[in-house]
């Protein structure tokens, strides 16, 4: 965990991180999942304060600053061929958490892109690009879109 590398995440717009699409009704797949460490951790207080001072984006429904637990992405249960876990717990908010399943890994200089889906949610995609311990990505489902944005 790097103290100066924060990420903000939320329910999406193409630019930032959090706009609800569709009816606004919660997806049945978006419910807290028990067990295992999540990919996202609480951001330090200084990051929370810094982001709170920014002008709000009217397209964002909600967001939260987080740190990325890179150990969860690559540690012991990692697939030997890809060095990444085949499933990830995406703990976006206290009440929005689900498991993503790996479909493929696309290598990149200094990193990779983890591409998967949310089981039981047709047309879902999870894309997490990581380079030099910085992450950006999206979680797209029929009724919701979440974005993960590097904020500094």
DSSP file (Angstrom, degrees, kcal/mol; ACC not computed):
  #  RESIDUE AA STRUCTURE BP1 BP2  ACC     N-H-->O    O-->H-N    N-H-->O    O-->H-N    TCO  KAPPA ALPHA  PHI   PSI    X-CA   Y-CA   Z-CA
    1    1 A X              0   0    0      0, 0.0     2,-0.5     0, 0.0    68,-0.1   0.000 360.0 360.0 360.0 126.1    0.0    0.0    0.0
    2    2 A X    >   -     0   0    0      3,-0.3     3,-1.2    66,-0.2    66,-0.1  -0.870 360.0-145.7-104.2 129.8    1.5    3.3   -1.1
    3    3 A X  T 3  S+     0   0    0     -2,-0.5    41,-0.2     1,-0.3    -1,-0.1   0.733  96.2  43.6 -69.3 -22.5    0.5    6.3    1.0
    4    4 A X  T 3  S+     0   0    0      1,-0.1     2,-0.7     2,-0.0    -1,-0.3   0.264  94.6  83.3-108.2  13.4    0.5    8.8   -1.9
    5    5 A X    <   +     0   0    0     -3,-1.2    63,-0.4    63,-0.0     2,-0.3  -0.884  59.4 170.6-117.9  99.7   -1.3    6.7   -4.5
    6    6 A X        -     0   0    0     -2,-0.7   145,-2.3    61,-0.1   146,-0.6  -0.765  17.3-159.7-111.4 154.1   -5.0    7.0   -4.0
    7    7 A X  E     -AB  66 150A   0     59,-2.7    59,-4.1    -2,-0.3     2,-0.4  -0.959   5.1-152.3-128.7 146.9   -7.9    5.9   -6.0
    8    8 A X  E     -AB  65 149A   0    141,-2.4   141,-2.4    -2,-0.4     2,-0.3  -0.959  19.4-178.6-116.6 141.0  -11.4    7.0   -6.0
    9    9 A X  E     +AB  64 148A   0     55,-2.2    55,-1.9    -2,-0.4     2,-0.3  -0.942  13.0 127.1-138.0 161.0  -14.2    4.7   -7.0
   10   10 A X  E     -AB  63 147A   0    137,-1.2   137,-1.4    -2,-0.3     2,-0.6  -0.984  63.0 -42.4 177.0-170.7  -17.9    4.8   -7.4
   11   11 A X  E    S- B   0 146A   0     51,-1.1    50,-0.9    -2,-0.3    51,-0.4  -0.800  84.7 -95.8 -87.2 120.2  -21.0    4.3   -9.5
   12   12 A X        +     0   0    0    133,-5.0     2,-0.3     6,-1.0     5,-0.1   0.219  48.2 158.9 -80.9 154.0  -19.9    5.7  -13.0
   13   13 A X        -     0   0    0      5,-0.1     6,-0.1    47,-0.0    -1,-0.0  -0.865  58.0-101.9-133.5 164.2  -19.7    8.3  -15.7
   14   14 A X  S    S+     0   0    0     -2,-0.3    -2,-0.0     1,-0.2     0, 0.0   0.785 116.7  42.6 -61.7 -23.7  -17.0    8.0  -18.4
   15   15 A X  S    S+     0   0    0    132,-0.0    -1,-0.2   134,-0.0    -3,-0.0   0.928 124.3   3.5 -91.2 -49.2  -14.9   10.7  -16.7
   16   16 A X  S    S-     0   0    0    133,-0.0    -6,-0.1    -7,-0.0    -4,-0.1   0.487  91.2 -79.0-111.3-112.1  -14.9   10.0  -12.9
   17   17 A X  S    S+     0   0    0     -6,-0.2   130,-0.9    -8,-0.1    -5,-0.2   0.454  85.6  50.6-147.9   5.5  -16.4    7.3  -10.9
   18   18 A X  E     +C  146   0A   0     -8,-0.2    43,-6.2   128,-0.2    -6,-1.0  -0.431  43.7 130.8-161.0  87.7  -20.0    7.2  -10.0
   19   19 A X  E     -C  145   0A   0    126,-0.6   126,-0.6    41,-0.3     2,-0.3  -0.996  44.2-130.3-133.6 131.5  -23.2    7.5  -12.0
   20   20 A X  E     -C  144   0A   0     -2,-0.4     2,-0.3    -9,-0.2   124,-0.2  -0.599  23.3-164.9 -79.0 137.5  -26.2    5.2  -11.9
   21   21 A X    >   +     0   0    0    122,-0.6     3,-0.6    -2,-0.3     2,-0.2  -0.899  50.6  13.0-117.7 151.6  -27.5    3.9  -15.2
   22   22 A X  T 3  S-     0   0    0     -2,-0.3   121,-0.1     1,-0.2    -2,-0.0  -0.536 120.5 -21.3  87.6-152.2  -30.8    2.3  -15.8
   23   23 A X  T 3  S-     0   0    0     -2,-0.2    -1,-0.2     2,-0.1     3,-0.1   0.669  76.7-123.7 -73.2 -17.7  -33.7    2.1  -13.4
   24   24 A X    <   +     0   0    0     -3,-0.6     2,-0.2     1,-0.4    -1,-0.1   0.329  67.7 134.6  87.4  -8.8  -31.6    2.8  -10.3
   25   25 A X        -     0   0    0      1,-0.1    -1,-0.4     0, 0.0    -2,-0.1  -0.529  65.1-103.7 -71.6 140.5  -32.9   -0.5   -8.7
   26   26 A X        -     0   0    0     -2,-0.2     2,-0.2    -3,-0.1    -1,-0.1  -0.374  31.4-116.3 -67.7 142.3  -30.1   -2.4   -7.2
   27   27 A X    >   -     0   0    0      1,-0.1     3,-1.3    -2,-0.1    -1,-0.1  -0.538  17.5-129.1 -72.1 142.2  -28.8   -5.5   -9.0
   28   28 A X  T 3  S+     0   0    0      1,-0.3    -1,-0.1    -2,-0.2    -2,-0.1   0.795 108.7  58.6 -63.8 -26.0  -29.4   -8.7   -7.2
   29   29 A X  T 3  S+     0   0    0      1,-0.2     2,-1.4    91,-0.1    -1,-0.3   0.659  87.4  83.1 -77.4 -14.6  -25.7   -9.5   -7.7
   30   30 A X    <   +     0   0    0     -3,-1.3     2,-0.3    68,-0.1    -1,-0.2  -0.700  63.3 115.0 -94.7  90.1  -24.6   -6.4   -5.9
   31   31 A X  S    S-     0   0    0     -2,-1.4    65,-0.1    66,-1.0    64,-0.1  -0.979  75.7 -74.4-148.2 155.8  -24.8   -7.4   -2.3
   32   32 A X        -     0   0    0     -2,-0.3     2,-0.4    63,-0.2    66,-0.1  -0.230  44.8-149.8 -55.6 137.0  -22.1   -7.7    0.4
   33   33 A X        -     0   0    0     65,-0.1     2,-0.2     2,-0.1    65,-0.1  -0.897  11.0-134.5-108.1 138.0  -20.0  -10.9    0.0
   34   34 A X        +     0   0    0     -2,-0.4     0, 0.0     0, 0.0     0, 0.0  -0.576  58.9  25.7 -91.2 154.0  -18.6  -12.6    3.0
   35   35 A X  S    S+     0   0    0     -2,-0.2    -2,-0.1     1,-0.1     0, 0.0   0.371  80.4  55.0  82.5 149.6  -15.0  -13.8    3.4
   36   36 A X  S    S-     0   0    0      2,-0.0     2,-0.3    52,-0.0    -1,-0.1   0.279  85.1 -71.6  77.6 156.1  -11.7  -13.0    1.9
   37   37 A X        -     0   0    0      1,-0.1    52,-0.5    35,-0.0     2,-0.1  -0.659  49.7-126.5 -84.4 139.1   -9.9   -9.7    1.7
   38   38 A X        -     0   0    0     -2,-0.3    52,-0.2     2,-0.2    34,-0.1  -0.429  13.0-122.1 -82.9 160.4  -11.2   -7.1   -0.6
   39   39 A X  S    S+     0   0    0     50,-2.5    30,-3.2    -2,-0.1     2,-0.4   0.780  94.4  64.4 -68.9 -28.7   -9.3   -5.4   -3.4
   40   40 A X  E     -D   68   0A   0     49,-0.3     2,-0.3    28,-0.2    28,-0.2  -0.828  63.0-174.1-108.3 136.2  -10.0   -1.9   -1.9
   41   41 A X  E     -D   67   0A   0     26,-2.8    26,-2.0    -2,-0.4     2,-0.1  -0.739  39.0 -79.1-117.7 169.1   -8.9   -0.6    1.4
   42   42 A X  E     -D   66   0A   0     -2,-0.3    24,-0.2    24,-0.2     2,-0.1  -0.447  47.1-124.6 -68.7 137.6   -9.7    2.6    3.3
   43   43 A X        -     0   0    0     22,-1.0    24,-0.1    -2,-0.1    -1,-0.1  -0.473  33.4 -94.0 -77.9 153.4   -7.7    5.6    2.1
   44   44 A X    >>  -     0   0    0    -41,-0.2     4,-1.8    -2,-0.1     3,-0.9  -0.291  37.2-108.7 -63.4 154.5   -5.6    7.6    4.6
   45   45 A X  H 3> S+     0   0    0      1,-0.3     4,-2.6     2,-0.2     5,-0.2   0.845 118.2  59.5 -54.1 -37.5   -7.3   10.6    6.2
   46   46 A X  H 3> S+     0   0    0      1,-0.2     4,-2.2     2,-0.2    -1,-0.3   0.866 105.8  48.3 -62.9 -35.2   -5.2   13.0    4.2
   47   47 A X  H <> S+     0   0    0     -3,-0.9     4,-2.4     2,-0.2     5,-0.2   0.904 110.2  51.2 -70.0 -41.0   -6.5   11.6    1.0
   48   48 A X  H  X S+     0   0    0     -4,-1.8     4,-1.8     1,-0.2    -2,-0.2   0.927 112.7  46.1 -60.6 -45.9  -10.1   11.8    2.2
   49   49 A X  H  X S+     0   0    0     -4,-2.6     4,-1.2     2,-0.2    -2,-0.2   0.916 111.6  51.4 -63.9 -43.6   -9.6   15.5    3.1
   50   50 A X  H  < S+     0   0    0     -4,-2.2     3,-0.4     1,-0.2     4,-0.3   0.902 112.9  44.7 -62.3 -41.9   -7.8   16.3   -0.2
   51   51 A X  H >< S+     0   0    0     -4,-2.4     3,-1.1     1,-0.2    -1,-0.2   0.821 106.4  60.3 -73.0 -30.0  -10.6   14.8   -2.3
   52   52 A X  H 3< S+     0   0    0     -4,-1.8    -1,-0.2     1,-0.2    -2,-0.2   0.785  99.0  58.9 -66.5 -26.3  -13.3   16.4   -0.2
   53   53 A X  T 3< S+     0   0    0     -4,-1.2    -1,-0.2    -3,-0.4    -2,-0.2   0.614  86.9  97.8 -78.2 -12.8  -11.9   19.8   -1.1
   54   54 A X  S <  S-     0   0    0     -3,-1.1     2,-0.1    -4,-0.3     3,-0.1  -0.448  89.0 -97.6 -76.7 150.1  -12.4   19.1   -4.9
   55   55 A X        -     0   0    0     -2,-0.1    -1,-0.1     1,-0.1     2,-0.1  -0.434  47.7-107.8 -64.1 136.6  -15.5   20.5   -6.6
   56   56 A X        -     0   0    0     -2,-0.1     2,-0.6    -4,-0.1    -1,-0.1  -0.377  21.7-129.1 -69.0 144.8  -18.2   17.8   -6.8
   57   57 A X    >   -     0   0    0      1,-0.1     3,-1.8    -2,-0.1    -1,-0.1  -0.851  11.3-147.3 -91.6 119.8  -19.0   16.3  -10.2
   58   58 A X  T 3  S+     0   0    0     -2,-0.6    -1,-0.1     1,-0.3    -2,-0.0   0.660  95.4  59.9 -65.9 -13.6  -22.7   16.5  -10.7
   59   59 A X  T 3  S+     0   0    0    -40,-0.1     2,-0.5     2,-0.0    -1,-0.3   0.557  84.6  94.5 -88.6  -7.3  -22.7   13.2  -12.7
   60   60 A X    <   -     0   0    0     -3,-1.8   -41,-0.3     1,-0.2     3,-0.1  -0.748  52.4-169.9 -90.7 124.3  -21.3   11.2   -9.7
   61   61 A X  S    S-     0   0    0    -43,-6.2     2,-0.3   -50,-0.9    -1,-0.2   0.923  72.2 -27.8 -75.0 -47.7  -23.9    9.5   -7.6
   62   62 A X        +     0   0    0    -51,-0.4   -51,-1.1   -44,-0.2    -1,-0.3  -0.966  63.5 178.1-163.3 156.8  -21.4    8.6   -4.8
   63   63 A X  E     -A   10   0A   0     -2,-0.3     2,-0.3   -53,-0.2   -53,-0.2  -0.960   9.4-160.0-153.2 168.4  -17.7    7.9   -4.5
   64   64 A X  E     -A    9   0A   0    -55,-1.9   -55,-2.2    -2,-0.3     2,-0.3  -0.965  24.7-118.1-153.9 141.0  -15.1    7.0   -2.0
   65   65 A X  E     +A    8   0A   0     -2,-0.3   -22,-1.0   -57,-0.2     2,-0.3  -0.596  42.9 170.6 -76.7 140.8  -11.3    7.3   -1.9
   66   66 A X  E     -AD   7  42A   0    -59,-4.1   -59,-2.7    -2,-0.3     2,-0.3  -0.905  31.5-127.8-140.4 167.1   -9.6    4.0   -1.5
   67   67 A X  E     - D   0  41A   0    -26,-2.0   -26,-2.8    -2,-0.3     2,-0.5  -0.840  31.4-118.2-108.7 158.0   -6.2    2.3   -1.6
   68   68 A X  E     - D   0  40A   0    -63,-0.4     2,-1.3    -2,-0.3   -28,-0.2  -0.851  10.6-145.0 -99.4 129.3   -5.5   -0.7   -3.7
   69   69 A X    >>  +     0   0    0    -30,-3.2     3,-1.2    -2,-0.5     4,-0.9  -0.724  21.0 179.9 -89.9  86.4   -4.5   -3.9   -1.9
   70   70 A X  H 3> S+     0   0    0     -2,-1.3     4,-1.5     1,-0.3     5,-0.2   0.760  75.5  66.7 -63.6 -24.6   -2.2   -5.2   -4.6
   71   71 A X  H 3> S+     0   0    0      1,-0.2     4,-2.6     2,-0.2    -1,-0.3   0.861  97.8  53.6 -62.8 -34.4   -1.4   -8.3   -2.5
   72   72 A X  H <4 S+     0   0    0     -3,-1.2    -1,-0.2     1,-0.2    -2,-0.2   0.849 107.0  52.9 -66.3 -33.9   -5.0   -9.4   -3.0
   73   73 A X  H  < S+     0   0    0     -4,-0.9    12,-2.3     1,-0.2    -1,-0.2   0.848 129.1  12.1 -70.2 -34.8   -4.6   -9.1   -6.8
   74   74 A X  H  < S+     0   0    0     -4,-1.5     4,-0.2    10,-0.2    -2,-0.2   0.499  96.4 113.3-125.3  -5.3   -1.5  -11.2   -7.0
   75   75 A X  S >< S-     0   0    0     -4,-2.6     3,-1.7    -5,-0.2    -3,-0.0   0.148  81.2 -40.8 -79.0-168.1   -0.8  -13.2   -3.8
   76   76 A X  T 3  S+     0   0    0      1,-0.3    -1,-0.1     9,-0.1    -4,-0.1   0.446 128.7  54.4 -34.1 -37.0   -0.9  -16.9   -2.8
   77   77 A X  T 3  S+     0   0    0     -5,-0.1     9,-0.5     2,-0.1    -1,-0.3   0.339  83.5 137.0 -80.9  12.4   -4.0  -18.1   -4.7
   78   78 A X    <   -     0   0    0     -3,-1.7     2,-0.4    -4,-0.2     7,-0.3  -0.239  63.4-112.0 -62.8 144.3   -2.4  -16.7   -7.9
   79   79 A X     >  -     0   0    0      5,-2.6     4,-3.0     1,-0.1     3,-0.5  -0.626  22.9-136.0 -71.7 128.2   -2.6  -18.7  -11.1
   80   80 A X  T  4 S+     0   0    0     -2,-0.4    -1,-0.1     1,-0.2    -2,-0.1   0.804 101.1  52.6 -62.4 -29.7    1.0  -19.7  -11.9
   81   81 A X  T  4 S+     0   0    0      1,-0.1    -1,-0.2     3,-0.1    -3,-0.0   0.843 125.5  21.3 -74.4 -32.9    0.5  -18.8  -15.6
   82   82 A X  T  4 S-     0   0    0     -3,-0.5    -2,-0.2     2,-0.2    -1,-0.1   0.606  88.9-133.9-113.2 -15.2   -0.7  -15.3  -15.0
   83   83 A X  S  < S+     0   0    0     -4,-3.0     2,-0.3     1,-0.2    -3,-0.1   0.678  74.4 101.6  63.2  20.1    0.5  -14.4  -11.5
   84   84 A X  S    S-     0   0    0     -5,-0.4    -5,-2.6    -7,-0.1    -1,-0.2  -0.920  80.6 -98.3-128.1 158.3   -3.0  -13.0  -10.7
   85   85 A X        -     0   0    0    -12,-2.3    -7,-0.2    -2,-0.3    -9,-0.1  -0.454  21.2-137.6 -72.5 145.5   -5.9  -14.4   -8.8
   86   86 A X  S    S+     0   0    0     -9,-0.5    16,-3.2    -2,-0.1     2,-0.3   0.664  90.1  33.2 -78.3 -15.5   -8.7  -16.0  -10.8
   87   87 A X  E     -E  101   0A   0     14,-0.2     2,-0.4    29,-0.1    14,-0.2  -0.989  68.9-165.0-137.2 149.8  -11.3  -14.3   -8.6
   88   88 A X  E     -E  100   0A   0     12,-2.2    12,-2.7    -2,-0.3     2,-0.8  -0.995  20.5-133.7-134.0 139.5  -11.4  -11.0   -6.8
   89   89 A X  E     -E   99   0A   0    -52,-0.5   -50,-2.5    -2,-0.4     2,-1.0  -0.849  21.5-159.9 -88.7 113.4  -13.6   -9.6   -4.1
   90   90 A X  E     -E   98   0A   0      8,-3.1     8,-1.5    -2,-0.8     2,-1.4  -0.800   9.5-176.3 -98.2  94.5  -14.6   -6.1   -5.3
   91   91 A X  E     +E   97   0A   0     -2,-1.0     6,-0.2     6,-0.2     3,-0.1  -0.641  14.6 161.9 -93.7  77.5  -15.6   -4.3   -2.1
   92   92 A X  E     -     0   0A   0     -2,-1.4     2,-0.3     4,-0.8    -1,-0.2   0.923  65.2  -8.0 -68.1 -48.4  -16.7   -1.0   -3.7
   93   93 A X  E >  S-E   96   0A   0      3,-2.2     3,-1.0    -3,-0.2    -1,-0.1  -0.863  80.7 -92.9-139.8 171.1  -18.9    0.3   -0.8
   94   94 A X  T 3  S+     0   0    0     -2,-0.3     3,-0.1     1,-0.2   -62,-0.1   0.853 129.8  32.0 -56.8 -34.0  -20.1   -1.0    2.5
   95   95 A X  T 3  S+     0   0    0      1,-0.2     2,-0.4   -64,-0.1    -1,-0.2   0.293 113.3  66.8-108.2   8.7  -23.3   -2.1    0.7
   96   96 A X  E <   +E   93   0A   0     -3,-1.0    -3,-2.2   -65,-0.1    -4,-0.8  -0.907  60.6 131.9-134.7 105.8  -21.9   -2.9   -2.7
   97   97 A X  E     +E   91   0A   0     -2,-0.4   -66,-1.0    -6,-0.2     2,-0.3  -0.983  17.5 157.0-154.1 137.8  -19.5   -5.8   -3.0
   98   98 A X  E     -E   90   0A   0     -8,-1.5    -8,-3.1    -2,-0.3     2,-0.4  -0.971  38.0-101.2-156.8 169.5  -19.3   -8.8   -5.3
   99   99 A X  E     -E   89   0A   0     -2,-0.3    20,-0.5   -10,-0.2     2,-0.4  -0.804  27.4-157.2 -99.8 136.7  -16.9  -11.3   -6.7
  100  100 A X  E     -EF  88 118A   0    -12,-2.7   -12,-2.2    -2,-0.4     2,-0.4  -0.888   7.8-145.1-110.9 146.1  -15.4  -11.0  -10.2
  101  101 A X  E     -EF  87 117A   0     16,-3.0    16,-2.0    -2,-0.4   -14,-0.2  -0.925  22.2-114.0-114.1 134.1  -14.0  -14.0  -12.1
  102  102 A X  E     + F   0 116A   0    -16,-3.2    14,-0.3    -2,-0.4     3,-0.1  -0.420  33.0 171.0 -68.1 133.4  -11.0  -13.8  -14.4
  103  103 A X  E     -     0   0A   0     12,-3.2     2,-0.3     1,-0.4    13,-0.2   0.702  67.7 -24.3-104.9 -40.7  -11.5  -14.3  -18.2
  104  104 A X  E     - F   0 115A   0     11,-2.3    11,-2.5     2,-0.0    -1,-0.4  -0.985  50.1-129.7-163.7 164.6   -8.0  -13.2  -19.3
  105  105 A X  E     - F   0 114A   0     -2,-0.3     2,-0.6     9,-0.2     9,-0.2  -0.996  15.9-158.6-123.1 128.0   -4.9  -11.2  -18.5
  106  106 A X  E     - F   0 113A   0      7,-2.5     7,-2.4    -2,-0.4    -2,-0.0  -0.929  19.2-136.3-106.1 115.3   -3.4   -8.8  -21.0
  107  107 A X  E     + F   0 112A   0     -2,-0.6     2,-0.3     5,-0.2     5,-0.3  -0.342  25.7 178.0 -70.4 151.6    0.2   -8.0  -20.3
  108  108 A X  E >   - F   0 111A   0      3,-2.3     3,-2.2    22,-0.1     2,-0.3  -0.961  43.7 -78.1-144.9 159.5    1.6   -4.5  -20.6
  109  109 A X  T 3  S+     0   0    0     -2,-0.3     3,-0.1     1,-0.3    23,-0.0  -0.462 120.1   0.1 -60.2 120.9    4.9   -2.8  -20.0
  110  110 A X  T 3  S+     0   0    0     -2,-0.3    22,-2.4     1,-0.2    23,-0.3   0.541 139.2   7.1  77.5   7.2    5.2   -2.5  -16.2
  111  111 A X  E <   -FG 108 131A   0     -3,-2.2    -3,-2.3    20,-0.2     2,-0.3  -0.890  69.0-115.9-178.1-151.2    1.9   -4.1  -15.5
  112  112 A X  E     -FG 107 130A   0     18,-2.2    18,-3.1    -5,-0.3     2,-0.5  -0.969  20.1-113.3-165.8 167.9   -1.2   -5.9  -16.9
  113  113 A X  E     -FG 106 129A   0     -7,-2.4    -7,-2.5    -2,-0.3     2,-0.6  -0.985  21.8-151.1-118.2 122.5   -4.9   -5.7  -17.4
  114  114 A X  E     -FG 105 128A   0     14,-2.9    14,-2.5    -2,-0.5     2,-0.5  -0.831  18.7-172.8 -90.8 118.7   -7.1   -8.1  -15.5
  115  115 A X  E     +FG 104 127A   0    -11,-2.5   -12,-3.2    -2,-0.6   -11,-2.3  -0.964  22.2 123.8-120.3 126.9  -10.3   -8.7  -17.5
  116  116 A X  E     -FG 102 126A   0     10,-2.9    10,-2.5    -2,-0.5     2,-0.3  -0.739  41.4-116.8-154.5-158.1  -13.2  -10.7  -16.1
  117  117 A X  E     -F  101   0A   0    -16,-2.0   -16,-3.0     8,-0.3     2,-0.6  -0.935  27.3-103.0-150.1 168.6  -16.9  -10.7  -15.4
  118  118 A X  E >   -F  100   0A   0      3,-0.4     3,-1.9    -2,-0.3     6,-0.2  -0.902  45.8-119.6 -98.9 116.3  -19.4  -10.9  -12.5
  119  119 A X  T 3  S+     0   0    0     -2,-0.6   -20,-0.1   -20,-0.5     3,-0.1  -0.255  95.4  18.5 -58.1 138.3  -20.9  -14.4  -12.4
  120  120 A X  T 3  S+     0   0    0      1,-0.1     2,-0.6     4,-0.1    -1,-0.3   0.438 100.7 101.6  82.4  -0.9  -24.6  -14.5  -12.8
  121  121 A X    X   -     0   0    0     -3,-1.9     3,-1.5   -92,-0.1    -3,-0.4  -0.881  69.1-141.1-117.0  98.2  -24.8  -11.0  -14.3
  122  122 A X  T 3  S+     0   0    0     -2,-0.6    20,-0.5     1,-0.2     3,-0.1  -0.237  82.8  15.0 -57.9 144.9  -25.1  -11.3  -18.1
  123  123 A X  T 3  S+     0   0    0      1,-0.2    -1,-0.2    18,-0.1     2,-0.2   0.624  91.5 144.6  66.3  16.2  -23.1   -8.7  -20.2
  124  124 A X    <   -     0   0    0     -3,-1.5     2,-0.3    -6,-0.2    -1,-0.2  -0.603  25.7-175.1 -83.8 146.8  -21.0   -7.8  -17.2
  125  125 A X  E     - H   0 140A   0     15,-2.3    15,-3.0    -2,-0.2     2,-0.5  -0.998  13.2-164.0-139.2 143.7  -17.3   -6.9  -17.6
  126  126 A X  E     +GH 116 139A   0    -10,-2.5   -10,-2.9    -2,-0.3     2,-0.5  -0.994  11.7 179.7-125.8 122.3  -14.6   -6.0  -15.1
  127  127 A X  E     +GH 115 138A   0     11,-2.9    11,-2.4    -2,-0.5     2,-0.5  -0.981   3.7 175.9-128.2 119.1  -11.5   -4.4  -16.4
  128  128 A X  E     -GH 114 137A   0    -14,-2.5   -14,-2.9    -2,-0.5     2,-0.5  -0.936   9.7-166.0-127.5 106.3   -8.6   -3.4  -14.1
  129  129 A X  E     -GH 113 136A   0      7,-2.9     7,-2.0    -2,-0.5     2,-0.4  -0.810   7.9-174.8 -95.9 129.8   -5.5   -2.0  -15.7
  130  130 A X  E     +GH 112 135A   0    -18,-3.1   -18,-2.2    -2,-0.5     2,-0.4  -0.989  11.0 165.0-129.8 124.9   -2.4   -1.8  -13.4
  131  131 A X  E >  S-GH 111 134A   0      3,-2.2     3,-1.1    -2,-0.4   -20,-0.2  -0.985  74.4 -13.9-138.9 127.6    0.9   -0.3  -14.3
  132  132 A X  T 3  S-     0   0    0    -22,-2.4   -21,-0.1    -2,-0.4     3,-0.1   0.872 128.1 -53.0  49.2  45.7    3.7    0.5  -11.8
  133  133 A X  T 3  S+     0   0    0    -23,-0.3     2,-0.4     1,-0.2    -1,-0.3   0.794 113.1 117.6  60.0  33.1    1.3    0.1   -8.8
  134  134 A X  E <   -H  131   0A   0     -3,-1.1    -3,-2.2     2,-0.0     2,-0.4  -0.995  46.6-162.2-123.5 135.8   -1.3    2.5  -10.2
  135  135 A X  E     +H  130   0A   0     -2,-0.4     2,-0.3    -5,-0.2    -5,-0.2  -0.932  18.2 165.9-123.6 143.6   -4.8    1.2  -11.1
  136  136 A X  E     +H  129   0A   0     -7,-2.0    -7,-2.9    -2,-0.4     2,-0.3  -0.965  23.1 126.8-141.7 154.3   -7.6    2.4  -13.2
  137  137 A X  E     -HI 128 148A   0     11,-2.3    11,-2.9    -2,-0.3     2,-0.3  -0.993  38.6-115.9 179.3-173.9  -10.6    0.4  -14.4
  138  138 A X  E     -HI 127 147A   0    -11,-2.4   -11,-2.9    -2,-0.3     2,-0.5  -0.993   2.3-154.3-149.1 153.0  -14.3   -0.2  -14.8
  139  139 A X  E     -HI 126 146A   0      7,-2.5     7,-3.0    -2,-0.3     2,-0.5  -0.976  24.9-170.9-127.3 113.6  -17.0   -2.6  -13.7
  140  140 A X  E     +HI 125 145A   0    -15,-3.0   -15,-2.3    -2,-0.5     2,-0.3  -0.923  13.0 160.7-116.7 128.3  -19.9   -2.5  -16.2
  141  141 A X  E >   - I   0 144A   0      3,-2.7     3,-0.8    -2,-0.5   -18,-0.1  -0.900  53.4 -96.6-136.7 164.7  -23.2   -4.3  -15.7
  142  142 A X  T 3  S+     0   0    0    -20,-0.5     3,-0.1    -2,-0.3   -19,-0.1   0.835 122.0  25.7 -54.7 -35.8  -26.6   -3.8  -17.3
  143  143 A X  T 3  S+     0   0    0      1,-0.2  -122,-0.6  -121,-0.1  -119,-0.3   0.366 126.1  33.8-112.1   4.7  -28.0   -1.5  -14.6
  144  144 A X  E <   - I   0 141A   0     -3,-0.8    -3,-2.7  -124,-0.2     2,-0.4  -0.991  52.5-163.5-158.6 148.9  -24.8    0.0  -13.1
  145  145 A X  E     - I   0 140A   0   -126,-0.6  -133,-5.0    -2,-0.3  -126,-0.6  -0.998  10.4-170.0-135.5 132.1  -21.3    1.2  -14.1
  146  146 A X  E     -BI  11 139A   0     -7,-3.0    -7,-2.5    -2,-0.4     2,-0.4  -0.927   4.6-160.3-119.4 145.9  -18.5    1.8  -11.7
  147  147 A X  E     -BI  10 138A   0   -137,-1.4  -137,-1.2  -130,-0.9     2,-0.5  -0.965   9.7-151.3-126.9 146.8  -15.1    3.4  -12.5
  148  148 A X  E     -BI   9 137A   0    -11,-2.9   -11,-2.3    -2,-0.4     2,-0.4  -0.976  22.8-174.6-115.3 120.8  -11.8    3.3  -10.7
  149  149 A X  E     -B    8   0A   0   -141,-2.4  -141,-2.4    -2,-0.5     2,-0.4  -0.960  25.3-128.7-124.7 130.5   -9.8    6.4  -11.2
  150  150 A X  E     +B    7   0A   0     -2,-0.4  -143,-0.2  -143,-0.2   -14,-0.1  -0.628  26.2 179.0 -73.4 129.0   -6.3    7.2  -10.1
  151  151 A X              0   0    0   -145,-2.3  -144,-0.2    -2,-0.4    -1,-0.1   0.289 360.0 360.0-120.7   9.9   -6.3   10.5   -8.3
  152  152 A X              0   0    0   -146,-0.6  -145,-0.1     0, 0.0    -2,-0.1   0.475 360.0 360.0 118.8 360.0   -2.7   11.1   -7.3
